[in-house]
Amino acid sequence: MKIQPLSDRVVVQTQDAEEQTASGLYIPDTAKEKPQRGIVLAVGPGRVENGNKIAMTVEPGDAVLYGKYSGTEVTLDNTEYMIMRESDILGIIQ
């Protein structure tokens, strides 16, 4: 299934949260935090502001960080995705 976002929205496939700390301790499922990073799968055409089209700065394939409570969670074909505005993205991981 393919999702095409509208306006300045982005489809991000979430990456799983860490299962082990840097010191080697395993984190139980109940203590895991919501993932805050993912891979951009699709981007919308951009937004129009005062009659001018503003292009998107992220591209499909970019690894990004986003806010903990950003976007809307969607599950399609047993895969979790986030649909959010580009402004909810905090940064691109290089």
N, CA, C and O atoms as a MOPAC input file, in Angstrom:
PM7 MOZYME 1SCF
protein

 N      0.84000 1    -1.17300 1     0.00000 1
 C      0.00000 1     0.00000 1     0.00000 1
 C      0.89100 1     1.24300 1     0.00000 1
 O      1.93000 1     1.26500 1     0.66000 1
 N      0.49300 1     2.24900 1    -0.72200 1
 C      1.27900 1     3.46300 1    -0.85900 1
 C      0.48400 1     4.64800 1    -0.31600 1
 O     -0.71200 1     4.77600 1    -0.57700 1
 N      1.16200 1     5.51300 1     0.44300 1
 C      0.53500 1     6.70200 1     1.00200 1
 C      1.17300 1     7.91400 1     0.34500 1
 O      2.39900 1     8.02100 1     0.31800 1
 N      0.37500 1     8.82300 1    -0.18200 1
 C      0.89000 1    10.07200 1    -0.73800 1
 C      0.39900 1    11.20600 1     0.15700 1
 O     -0.78900 1    11.52900 1     0.13700 1
 N      1.29400 1    11.82000 1     0.94400 1
 C      0.87800 1    12.89500 1     1.83600 1
 C      0.51400 1    14.16500 1     1.05800 1
 O      0.98300 1    14.38000 1    -0.06000 1
 N     -0.31800 1    14.98500 1     1.66100 1
 C     -0.75000 1    16.23400 1     1.05600 1
 C     -0.06800 1    17.41500 1     1.73800 1
 O      0.41200 1    17.30000 1     2.86600 1
 N     -0.02800 1    18.53600 1     1.05300 1
 C      0.48800 1    19.79400 1     1.59400 1
 C      1.90600 1    19.62400 1     2.12800 1
 O      2.77300 1    19.11800 1     1.41500 1
 N      2.15800 1    20.03500 1     3.36900 1
 C      3.51400 1    19.94800 1     3.93700 1
 C      3.64800 1    18.76800 1     4.88800 1
 O      4.39700 1    18.83300 1     5.86400 1
 N      2.92500 1    17.69300 1     4.60600 1
 C      2.98700 1    16.51100 1     5.46100 1
 C      4.02900 1    15.51800 1     4.94900 1
 O      4.39500 1    15.51200 1     3.77400 1
 N      4.49500 1    14.67500 1     5.88300 1
 C      5.55800 1    13.71500 1     5.60500 1
 C      5.14000 1    12.36900 1     6.18000 1
 O      4.56500 1    12.31500 1     7.26700 1
 N      5.41900 1    11.27800 1     5.46500 1
 C      5.19400 1     9.92500 1     5.98000 1
 C      6.54000 1     9.38400 1     6.43800 1
 O      7.50000 1     9.33500 1     5.66800 1
 N      6.59700 1     8.97300 1     7.72100 1
 C      7.83500 1     8.48100 1     8.32000 1
 C      7.60300 1     7.06700 1     8.83200 1
 O      6.61700 1     6.81100 1     9.52300 1
 N      8.50600 1     6.14800 1     8.49900 1
 C      8.45200 1     4.80200 1     9.07200 1
 C      9.28100 1     4.83300 1    10.35000 1
 O     10.47400 1     5.13400 1    10.32100 1
 N      8.63800 1     4.52100 1    11.46700 1
 C      9.31300 1     4.60800 1    12.75700 1
 C     10.35100 1     3.50900 1    12.89800 1
 O     10.18700 1     2.40500 1    12.37900 1
 N     11.43000 1     3.83500 1    13.61400 1
 C     12.45600 1     2.85700 1    13.93600 1
 C     12.22700 1     2.42800 1    15.36900 1
 O     11.82700 1     3.24000 1    16.20300 1
 N     12.47300 1     1.16800 1    15.66300 1
 C     12.24400 1     0.63700 1    17.00100 1
 C     13.11800 1     1.33000 1    18.02600 1
 O     14.24000 1     1.74700 1    17.73800 1
 N     12.57300 1     1.44400 1    19.24200 1
 C     13.32700 1     2.03200 1    20.34700 1
 C     14.44100 1     1.07900 1    20.76500 1
 O     14.38900 1    -0.12000 1    20.49100 1
 N     15.43500 1     1.62700 1    21.42500 1
 C     16.56400 1     0.82700 1    21.89800 1
 C     16.08700 1    -0.24500 1    22.88100 1
 O     15.25000 1     0.03100 1    23.74100 1
 N     16.61100 1    -1.45400 1    22.75800 1
 C     16.25700 1    -2.54300 1    23.65600 1
 C     17.30100 1    -2.76400 1    24.73400 1
 O     17.08000 1    -3.52000 1    25.68100 1
 N     18.43900 1    -2.10200 1    24.58700 1
 C     19.53100 1    -2.29700 1    25.52400 1
 C     20.21800 1    -0.95000 1    25.75400 1
 O     20.41400 1    -0.18100 1    24.81200 1
 N     20.58300 1    -0.66800 1    27.00100 1
 C     21.28800 1     0.56600 1    27.31700 1
 C     22.75500 1     0.44300 1    26.90900 1
 O     23.22300 1    -0.64000 1    26.55800 1
 N     23.47100 1     1.56100 1    26.96100 1
 C     24.88900 1     1.55800 1    26.60600 1
 C     25.70400 1     0.67800 1    27.54900 1
 O     26.74400 1     0.14800 1    27.15900 1
 N     25.23600 1     0.51800 1    28.79300 1
 C     25.96400 1    -0.30500 1    29.75600 1
 C     25.60400 1    -1.78800 1    29.66600 1
 O     26.18500 1    -2.61100 1    30.37400 1
 N     24.63700 1    -2.13500 1    28.79100 1
 C     24.30900 1    -3.54000 1    28.58200 1
 C     23.03400 1    -4.01600 1    29.24900 1
 O     22.68900 1    -5.19100 1    29.12300 1
 N     22.31300 1    -3.14200 1    29.96000 1
 C     21.05500 1    -3.54100 1    30.59600 1
 C     19.94500 1    -3.58700 1    29.56400 1
 O     19.86400 1    -2.72200 1    28.69200 1
 N     19.08100 1    -4.60600 1    29.66100 1
 C     17.94800 1    -4.72300 1    28.75500 1
 C     16.76000 1    -3.94400 1    29.30100 1
 O     16.47500 1    -3.97900 1    30.49800 1
 N     16.06900 1    -3.23800 1    28.40300 1
 C     14.92300 1    -2.42400 1    28.78600 1
 C     13.65400 1    -3.24000 1    28.53400 1
 O     13.44200 1    -3.70700 1    27.41500 1
 N     12.79100 1    -3.42500 1    29.56800 1
 C     11.54100 1    -4.15700 1    29.35600 1
 C     10.57500 1    -3.34900 1    28.48900 1
 O     10.66600 1    -2.12300 1    28.42500 1
 N      9.65100 1    -4.04400 1    27.82200 1
 C      8.69900 1    -3.39000 1    26.92900 1
 C      7.90700 1    -2.29500 1    27.62600 1
 O      7.60400 1    -1.27300 1    27.01100 1
 N      7.56700 1    -2.48600 1    28.89500 1
 C      6.75400 1    -1.50600 1    29.60800 1
 C      7.51900 1    -0.22000 1    29.89500 1
 O      6.89400 1     0.81500 1    30.13000 1
 N      8.84300 1    -0.25000 1    29.88300 1
 C      9.64900 1     0.92800 1    30.19300 1
 C     10.19800 1     1.62400 1    28.95300 1
 O     10.82800 1     2.67500 1    29.06300 1
 N      9.96800 1     1.05200 1    27.78000 1
 C     10.49100 1     1.65800 1    26.55000 1
 C      9.75700 1     2.95500 1    26.24600 1
 O      8.54900 1     3.07000 1    26.45200 1
 N     10.50700 1     3.91900 1    25.75600 1
 C      9.91700 1     5.17500 1    25.33700 1
 C      9.45400 1     5.07400 1    23.89000 1
 O      9.93100 1     4.24100 1    23.11900 1
 N      8.52300 1     5.93400 1    23.55000 1
 C      8.02200 1     5.99700 1    22.19100 1
 C      9.17500 1     6.40000 1    21.26100 1
 O      9.92100 1     7.32400 1    21.58600 1
 N      9.33800 1     5.73100 1    20.11500 1
 C     10.43900 1     6.07000 1    19.21400 1
 C     10.33700 1     7.51600 1    18.74100 1
 O      9.24000 1     8.04300 1    18.55400 1
 N     11.48300 1     8.14500 1    18.55100 1
 C     11.51400 1     9.52900 1    18.10200 1
 C     12.36500 1     9.69500 1    16.85400 1
 O     12.77700 1    10.80600 1    16.52000 1
 N     12.62500 1     8.60700 1    16.17700 1
 C     13.39000 1     8.69500 1    14.94500 1
 C     12.78600 1     7.75300 1    13.91500 1
 O     12.11300 1     6.78000 1    14.25400 1
 N     13.04100 1     8.06500 1    12.65300 1
 C     12.50500 1     7.23400 1    11.58700 1
 C     13.08200 1     7.62800 1    10.24800 1
 O     13.94800 1     8.49800 1    10.14800 1
 N     12.58000 1     6.96300 1     9.21600 1
 C     13.02000 1     7.17900 1     7.83800 1
 C     11.85500 1     7.77000 1     7.04800 1
 O     10.74200 1     7.24600 1     7.08600 1
 N     12.11300 1     8.84900 1     6.34000 1
 C     11.08500 1     9.48800 1     5.51900 1
 C     10.80600 1     8.60600 1     4.30900 1
 O     11.72000 1     8.25200 1     3.56500 1
 N      9.54000 1     8.25500 1     4.11800 1
 C      9.14600 1     7.42800 1     2.97100 1
 C      8.54800 1     8.25100 1     1.84100 1
 O      8.76500 1     7.95100 1     0.66700 1
 N      7.79000 1     9.29600 1     2.19600 1
 C      7.14700 1    10.11800 1     1.17400 1
 C      6.95100 1    11.52900 1     1.71800 1
 O      6.76100 1    11.71700 1     2.92000 1
 N      6.99700 1    12.51000 1     0.83700 1
 C      6.76800 1    13.89800 1     1.22000 1
 C      5.69300 1    14.49800 1     0.32300 1
 O      5.53700 1    14.10800 1    -0.83400 1
 N      4.96500 1    15.44500 1     0.87600 1
 C      3.94700 1    16.14700 1     0.10500 1
 C      4.58300 1    17.17000 1    -0.81800 1
 O      5.80200 1    17.33800 1    -0.81000 1
 N      3.77300 1    17.85800 1    -1.61600 1
 C      4.30300 1    18.82400 1    -2.57800 1
 C      4.78900 1    20.13000 1    -1.95300 1
 O      5.44000 1    20.92200 1    -2.63400 1
 N      4.49500 1    20.37300 1    -0.69300 1
 C      4.87500 1    21.62600 1    -0.04500 1
 C      3.63800 1    22.45500 1     0.24500 1
 O      2.52700 1    22.08900 1    -0.13800 1
 N      3.84200 1    23.57700 1     0.92600 1
 C      2.69300 1    24.40700 1     1.28600 1
 C      2.72900 1    25.71700 1     0.50800 1
 O      3.75900 1    26.10300 1    -0.04500 1
 N      1.58600 1    26.38800 1     0.47800 1
 C      1.48000 1    27.68400 1    -0.17800 1
 C      1.23500 1    28.72400 1     0.90500 1
 O      0.30300 1    28.60600 1     1.70000 1
 N      2.09300 1    29.75000 1     0.92200 1
 C      1.98100 1    30.80100 1     1.92100 1
 C      2.03900 1    32.14700 1     1.21100 1
 O      3.02800 1    32.46300 1     0.54900 1
 N      0.98600 1    32.93600 1     1.34900 1
 C      0.88500 1    34.25000 1     0.68200 1
 C      1.05700 1    34.13900 1    -0.83100 1
 O      1.65600 1    35.01300 1    -1.45900 1
 N      0.53400 1    33.07200 1    -1.40900 1
 C      0.61400 1    32.87600 1    -2.84600 1
 C      1.92500 1    32.30700 1    -3.35100 1
 O      2.07000 1    32.05800 1    -4.54800 1
 N      2.88800 1    32.09600 1    -2.45300 1
 C      4.18400 1    31.52600 1    -2.84600 1
 C      4.27900 1    30.09300 1    -2.37600 1
 O      3.92700 1    29.77800 1    -1.24000 1
 N      4.76000 1    29.21500 1    -3.26000 1
 C      4.93600 1    27.81000 1    -2.88800 1
 C      6.26000 1    27.64800 1    -2.14600 1
 O      7.30800 1    28.08600 1    -2.62100 1
 N      6.19900 1    27.01700 1    -0.97900 1
 C      7.39600 1    26.75800 1    -0.17600 1
 C      7.71200 1    25.27700 1    -0.30700 1
 O      6.91700 1    24.42100 1     0.08200 1
 N      8.88300 1    24.98700 1    -0.86000 1
 C      9.28700 1    23.59800 1    -1.12000 1
 C      9.64900 1    22.88700 1     0.18400 1
 O      9.98100 1    23.53000 1     1.18000 1
 N      9.58100 1    21.56400 1     0.16600 1
 C      9.93000 1    20.74000 1     1.31600 1
 C     11.45600 1    20.63700 1     1.42200 1
 O     12.15700 1    20.62600 1     0.41000 1
 N     11.96400 1    20.56200 1     2.67300 1
 C     13.40500 1    20.44600 1     2.87400 1
 C     13.84400 1    19.01500 1     3.11500 1
 O     15.02600 1    18.70300 1     2.97100 1
 N     12.91200 1    18.13200 1     3.48200 1
 C     13.26800 1    16.72000 1     3.66600 1
 C     12.91800 1    15.96000 1     2.39800 1
 O     12.04200 1    16.36700 1     1.63400 1
 N     13.61300 1    14.85200 1     2.18700 1
 C     13.40300 1    14.02000 1     1.00200 1
 C     13.20800 1    12.57200 1     1.42500 1
 O     13.64600 1    12.18700 1     2.50900 1
 N     12.56100 1    11.76200 1     0.59700 1
 C     12.46000 1    10.34400 1     0.91400 1
 C     13.84500 1     9.73400 1     1.11000 1
 O     14.76400 1    10.00000 1     0.33500 1
 N     13.98800 1     8.91400 1     2.15000 1
 C     15.26300 1     8.28700 1     2.46000 1
 C     16.00900 1     8.98300 1     3.58300 1
 O     16.95300 1     8.41300 1     4.13000 1
 N     15.61300 1    10.20700 1     3.94900 1
 C     16.27000 1    10.92100 1     5.04100 1
 C     15.93500 1    10.27600 1     6.38400 1
 O     14.78800 1     9.89700 1     6.62100 1
 N     16.92800 1    10.15000 1     7.25900 1
 C     16.71200 1     9.71400 1     8.63900 1
 C     16.46200 1    10.97500 1     9.45800 1
 O     17.25400 1    11.91600 1     9.41400 1
 N     15.35500 1    10.99300 1    10.20700 1
 C     14.95400 1    12.20500 1    10.91300 1
 C     14.65300 1    11.93800 1    12.38500 1
 O     14.35800 1    10.81400 1    12.78900 1
 N     14.73800 1    13.01100 1    13.17000 1
 C     14.29700 1    13.02100 1    14.56400 1
 C     13.04500 1    13.87200 1    14.63100 1
 O     12.96800 1    14.92000 1    13.98900 1
 N     12.05200 1    13.42500 1    15.41400 1
 C     10.81400 1    14.19600 1    15.54600 1
 C     10.39700 1    14.21100 1    17.01000 1
 O     10.88900 1    13.41700 1    17.81200 1
 N      9.49400 1    15.11000 1    17.35200 1
 C      9.03300 1    15.25800 1    18.72200 1
 C      8.31000 1    14.01800 1    19.22600 1
 O      7.73300 1    13.25900 1    18.44800 1
 N      8.35000 1    13.82700 1    20.53600 1
 C      7.78500 1    12.63000 1    21.14800 1
 C      6.28700 1    12.47400 1    20.87300 1
 O      5.80400 1    11.35900 1    20.68000 1
 N      5.56500 1    13.57300 1    20.85400 1
 C      4.11000 1    13.50500 1    20.65700 1
 C      3.68600 1    14.10900 1    19.32200 1
 O      2.57100 1    14.61500 1    19.19800 1
 N      4.54900 1    14.06100 1    18.34300 1
 C      4.27200 1    14.62700 1    17.02000 1
 C      3.50400 1    13.64600 1    16.15000 1
 O      3.61500 1    12.43000 1    16.30400 1
 N      2.73100 1    14.19700 1    15.24200 1
 C      2.10100 1    13.41100 1    14.19800 1
 C      0.99100 1    12.47800 1    14.63000 1
 O      0.55800 1    12.46800 1    15.78200 1
 N      0.55200 1    11.70000 1    13.67000 1
 C     -0.52800 1    10.73400 1    13.84500 1
 C     -0.00400 1     9.35500 1    13.49900 1
 O      0.58300 1     9.15400 1    12.43500 1
 N     -0.21700 1     8.40700 1    14.39700 1
 C      0.22400 1     7.02800 1    14.13900 1
 C     -0.77900 1     6.32100 1    13.24200 1
 O     -1.98900 1     6.39700 1    13.45600 1
 N     -0.25600 1     5.63300 1    12.23300 1
 C     -1.08700 1     4.88500 1    11.29500 1
 C     -0.44500 1     3.51800 1    11.11200 1
 O      0.77400 1     3.42100 1    10.97000 1
 N     -1.26000 1     2.45000 1    11.11300 1
 C     -0.75300 1     1.10500 1    10.86600 1
 C     -1.37300 1     0.57400 1     9.58400 1
 O     -2.59300 1     0.45100 1     9.47300 1
 N     -0.51500 1     0.25800 1     8.61500 1
 C     -0.95400 1    -0.32000 1     7.35000 1
 C     -0.12400 1    -1.55500 1     7.07500 1
 O      1.10400 1    -1.50800 1     7.15300 1
 N     -0.77600 1    -2.66000 1     6.75400 1
 C     -0.08900 1    -3.92000 1     6.46500 1
 C      0.87700 1    -4.30500 1     7.58800 1
 O      2.00300 1    -4.73100 1     7.32800 1
 N      0.42700 1    -4.15000 1     8.83800 1
 C      1.20100 1    -4.49600 1    10.04300 1
 C      2.50900 1    -3.71800 1    10.17900 1
 O      3.43600 1    -4.19000 1    10.83700 1
 N      2.59800 1    -2.55500 1     9.57900 1
 C      3.76300 1    -1.68500 1     9.70000 1
 C      3.29200 1    -0.34500 1    10.23500 1
 O      2.29000 1     0.20300 1     9.77600 1
 N      4.03800 1     0.18700 1    11.22800 1
 C      3.65900 1     1.46200 1    11.81600 1
 C      4.30700 1     2.61800 1    11.06600 1
 O      5.49600 1     2.59100 1    10.75000 1
 N      3.49800 1     3.62900 1    10.79100 1
 C      3.95200 1     4.84600 1    10.14000 1
 C      3.49300 1     6.03900 1    10.96600 1
 O      2.54900 1     5.94600 1    11.75000 1
 N      4.17100 1     7.14700 1    10.77700 1
 C      3.76000 1     8.41700 1    11.36300 1
 C      3.52100 1     9.37500 1    10.20900 1
 O      4.32100 1     9.45100 1     9.27600 1
 N      2.41000 1    10.10900 1    10.27700 1
 C      2.15100 1    11.17200 1     9.31700 1
 C      2.19200 1    12.46900 1    10.10800 1
 O      1.43000 1    12.65200 1    11.05700 1
 N      3.08800 1    13.37000 1     9.70900 1
 C      3.27100 1    14.60600 1    10.46000 1
 C      3.59900 1    15.75200 1     9.52200 1
 O      3.95200 1    15.54500 1     8.36100 1
 N      3.47700 1    16.95200 1    10.04000 1
 C      3.87500 1    18.12900 1     9.28500 1
 C      5.40100 1    18.23000 1     9.29300 1
 O      6.05400 1    17.76900 1    10.22900 1
 N      5.94900 1    18.81900 1     8.27400 1
 C      7.38900 1    18.97600 1     8.20200 1
 C      7.90200 1    19.78700 1     9.39300 1
 O      9.03000 1    19.57100 1     9.83700 1
 N      7.11700 1    20.69200 1     9.90700 1
 C      7.54200 1    21.52200 1    11.03800 1
 C      7.68600 1    20.70700 1    12.32000 1
 O      8.33500 1    21.17300 1    13.25700 1
 N      7.09900 1    19.49500 1    12.39900 1
 C      7.24300 1    18.61700 1    13.56000 1
 C      8.58600 1    17.90200 1    13.56100 1
 O      8.97700 1    17.33400 1    14.58100 1
 N      9.29500 1    17.91800 1    12.44600 1
 C     10.60000 1    17.26900 1    12.36100 1
 C     11.64600 1    18.18500 1    12.98200 1
 O     11.76600 1    19.35200 1    12.60800 1
 N     12.40200 1    17.64500 1    13.93500 1
 C     13.39700 1    18.42900 1    14.64600 1
 C     14.71900 1    18.53200 1    13.88700 1
 O     15.40800 1    19.54800 1    13.97600 1
 N     15.07500 1    17.48500 1    13.14000 1
 C     16.31800 1    17.52300 1    12.41300 1
 C     16.52900 1    16.29800 1    11.55800 1
 O     15.84100 1    15.28800 1    11.70800 1
 N     17.49300 1    16.39900 1    10.65400 1
 C     17.88100 1    15.29000 1     9.78500 1
 C     19.16300 1    14.69900 1    10.32200 1
 O     20.11200 1    15.43000 1    10.60600 1
 N     19.20800 1    13.37600 1    10.46800 1
 C     20.39700 1    12.68100 1    10.97100 1
 C     21.33100 1    12.44000 1     9.79000 1
 O     20.92000 1    11.87200 1     8.77800 1
 N     22.57500 1    12.86500 1     9.91300 1
 C     23.53400 1    12.73700 1     8.81900 1
 C     24.52700 1    11.64600 1     9.09500 1
 O     25.41300 1    11.39700 1     8.27700 1

